[in-house]
Amino acid sequence: MERQELRDRFRGVVGVGVTPMNENYEIDPVRMYDLTQWWVENGLVRGKAMLKVVSLMGEFPQLSDEEWPKVVRASVEGAGGKVDIIAGTHHKDTRRTIEDCLIAQDLGAIGLQIAPPAMNDPNQDDMVRFFSDISDAVDIGVMVYNTPWQRHGGIDADTFHRMADFEHIVAIKWATHEGCPVEAMAGLAPKFNLIENGNDRVGFHKNGGSGFLDKTSIAYPPHELKMWDLLEANRYDEAQDLWNRVDVPIYNLAQKAHALSGGQARFKKMIMNAMGHNVGHQRPPTLPASNDEISELQALLDSFGWPVPKAVAL
């Protein structure tokens, strides 16, 4: 695909899929296939959404090189060409990152989320070479994951401008930091699709954002699909009210869960399980969710009018 065609795909709700696991923490590709079909049937489709798998939330760092391609394949097959799949690969050197990219591309992913090679201690020039080489090696779109909380993971706005002509670098998973302040969005939005990854969807959309990483869409698609429709219609007061009423209480409960045990996917899997989509738990040392945690979460979701099941399997 040409660059503009790829940019047209990187829009809307980016549903961040978790990796289903059984009670022995073994991946369940059949469950991933079924869930992807369910996501499509419930509105996460091209034009409104994309699906991102085997990212940090999908436990990519915890999956073996034999496991993660099975999850990508199941997602692509389950999507049936109705929604685009983004696969993740993070913090590897150029050679190993390209190897992962080509595997995901061959499996049918239309996009890649790639974090900088932080373990290589790159400077900004290294970042440019890294993403230039990747762009030349692939035929699908790349969303760059800016990770300034990593010691060598922050990408400056000036560095992104140097990537503007890279054919397959089409989107930025945004993170504001000293070298890439929110004011930089105005100059970068015409060159890349900017995807929100924080807690200000209204402000981000006003500043030229093209979409947002989900919090709950893979558990209950209607909520965040409504949020996207409100943003696209510039009904910002309604969108902010929806965020305040639903997303803020969920965020507060997520912080409580994180204080008990960390893990990128722990709370996302809690929401999935609370809504009846049995996906297991994140691999140790992260603690599995307790019955009390699930009950508290279900009570909150029920207060929003979501179709919470009366009993779930943990």
Order of alpha helices (4+ residues) and beta strands (2+ residues): alpha-beta-alpha-beta-alpha-beta-alpha-beta-alpha-beta-alpha-beta-alpha-beta-alpha-beta-alpha-alpha-alpha-alpha-alpha
